[in-house]
Amino acid sequence: MATLMAAAMSVVLYSAYLNFPKEIHGLREWAQALVLLVSGVVLFALHGKSDIVLLFSNVVMTWGLGLMMIGTERFYQVRPSWWIFHSSWILIAVLLAYWLWITPSFSIRVALSSVVVFILHARAIYVILKHGDYHFSMWFFVTLMTIESMMVGVRGVLAVTSNSDVNLLGAGTFASLYLATAHFMTLMMTVGFMTVCTRRLQITLERRSTLDPLTQTLNRRGFADIYAKEHALMRREKTFLTMLNIDIDYFKRINDNHGHAVGDRVLVDVAQMIAKALRVSDHVARFGGEEFVVLLPATGLDRALHITERIQSALCTARPGVPPYTVSIGVACQTSADESLDNLLIRADKALYCAKERGRNRYEVAAEVVQPLRAAARA
Ligand SMILES: Nc1nc2c(ncn2[C@@H]2O[C@H](COP(=O)(O)OP(=O)(O)OP(=O)(O)O)[C@@H](O)[C@H]2O)c(=O)[nH]1
């Protein structure tokens, strides 16, 4: 039953592989791993008296467990340890053949295969703990992997200490317990992997909904979320914040003269150059087209102008693959927490318009809000 369910799970994983965003790796390897494990179990059940089939079923299962490890590594963006994968199945094939035909010993065969499987699981557990995000889903996944590897370890130890009980084709207590739980654990480990994949999917989609795909800066929605947080902080801490509205000059000409691809490269370049000139606590967003907005939390006008000049002078330096271009910047400082985001954006936009009007490649500062906005709203 558990074997049938594992086969069904491989279809689920493969379908997830086809439909999940391509940056979520490892699903294909896990789907292939389940197919191999199911095939290995079927071969093992059918092996009868044939040692060749027994040997082959063990190799197939080692491929399956190896692919689970590779899938886990790929999921956590770790370079796949193909050398562990290949050494494992070659070792299993050679050593099992030796202890099957040359010096037949059932207990050594079990001990050896347990050691190999244990190493594959241990590597996966190490990768999860080193690169995981310490969320519930990760702990669930790693706990299941650990239980499975401990079961394998116990079987290996029992093989060399008590001879007969570990034979999976026999009727010993451990063999019955092991068989009952081993297939179930394969299923559970897959569920654990699907849990971390689902969490990764959620994070990826959330990020996609708040990021501009070309420049990887915030989009309008992401910016509004960040602004709400910074605005609440500003109200609490009674500080200022400053907004820069940055627009590339004559961007249409860049597209017309160099092509859209170079235009896109310029957009990525400007996002990178702006980010380089900022602190990590500052935020950059692309508001569509060639317009960028920067939010400088806890920053008054003097410091904001310093940053504005830094951005403009950084853009003057020649960079390979990017035609020369300039930007105009509108600077608006928010000194009252009662001012709305829309109003701040309008002031920054007006200042930008002024900079464009006055010849471009320059900045202009927005007029301050003259009267307290609450009083104005009440009037
Ligand atoms: N390559 C590229 N071009 C874009 C993208 N989005 C908008 N544009 C182009 O940006 C240009 C904006 O042109 P305008 O609004 O006339 O502005 P401008 O030429 O920069 O002139 P000023 O802002 O007045 O200095 C248009 O040609 C759009 O096609 C994009 O994602 N990639």
The ligand as a MOL file (V3000), in Angstrom:
LIG
                    3D

  0  0  0     0  0            999 V3000
M  V30 BEGIN CTAB
M  V30 COUNTS 32 34 0 0 0
M  V30 BEGIN ATOM
M  V30 1 N 13.7680 49.3740 -22.5900 0
M  V30 2 C 12.6860 49.7040 -21.9260 0
M  V30 3 N 12.0460 50.8480 -22.2040 0
M  V30 4 C 10.9570 51.1960 -21.5080 0
M  V30 5 C 10.4320 50.3470 -20.4880 0
M  V30 6 N 9.3330 50.9630 -19.9630 0
M  V30 7 C 9.1740 52.1250 -20.6220 0
M  V30 8 N 10.1380 52.2790 -21.5620 0
M  V30 9 C 10.3650 53.3750 -22.5050 0
M  V30 10 O 10.7140 54.5450 -21.7730 0
M  V30 11 C 10.5200 55.6700 -22.6360 0
M  V30 12 C 10.0090 56.8310 -21.8140 0
M  V30 13 O 10.0420 57.9420 -22.6550 0
M  V30 14 P 9.5270 59.3690 -22.2070 0
M  V30 15 O 8.3960 59.2170 -21.2260 0
M  V30 16 O 9.2630 60.1600 -23.4390 0
M  V30 17 O 10.6880 59.9800 -21.3860 0
M  V30 18 P 12.1890 60.3430 -21.7790 0
M  V30 19 O 12.5220 60.0110 -23.1860 0
M  V30 20 O 13.0650 59.7330 -20.7430 0
M  V30 21 O 12.2140 61.8840 -21.6260 0
M  V30 22 P 12.3280 62.7290 -20.2890 0
M  V30 23 O 11.8170 61.8740 -19.1580 0
M  V30 24 O 11.4690 63.9170 -20.5240 0
M  V30 25 O 13.7610 63.0760 -20.1240 0
M  V30 26 C 9.5290 55.2020 -23.7190 0
M  V30 27 O 10.2330 55.1420 -24.9450 0
M  V30 28 C 9.1430 53.7870 -23.2720 0
M  V30 29 O 8.9480 52.9320 -24.3760 0
M  V30 30 C 11.1110 49.1230 -20.2280 0
M  V30 31 O 10.7540 48.3270 -19.3600 0
M  V30 32 N 12.2140 48.8420 -20.9530 0
M  V30 END ATOM
M  V30 BEGIN BOND
M  V30 1 1 1 2
M  V30 2 2 2 3
M  V30 3 1 2 32
M  V30 4 1 3 4
M  V30 5 2 4 5
M  V30 6 1 4 8
M  V30 7 1 5 6
M  V30 8 1 5 30
M  V30 9 2 6 7
M  V30 10 1 7 8
M  V30 11 1 8 9
M  V30 12 1 9 10
M  V30 13 1 9 28
M  V30 14 1 10 11
M  V30 15 1 11 12
M  V30 16 1 11 26
M  V30 17 1 12 13
M  V30 18 1 13 14
M  V30 19 2 14 15
M  V30 20 1 14 16
M  V30 21 1 14 17
M  V30 22 1 17 18
M  V30 23 2 18 19
M  V30 24 1 18 20
M  V30 25 1 18 21
M  V30 26 1 21 22
M  V30 27 2 22 23
M  V30 28 1 22 24
M  V30 29 1 22 25
M  V30 30 1 26 27
M  V30 31 1 26 28
M  V30 32 1 28 29
M  V30 33 2 30 31
M  V30 34 1 30 32
M  V30 END BOND
M  V30 END CTAB
M  END
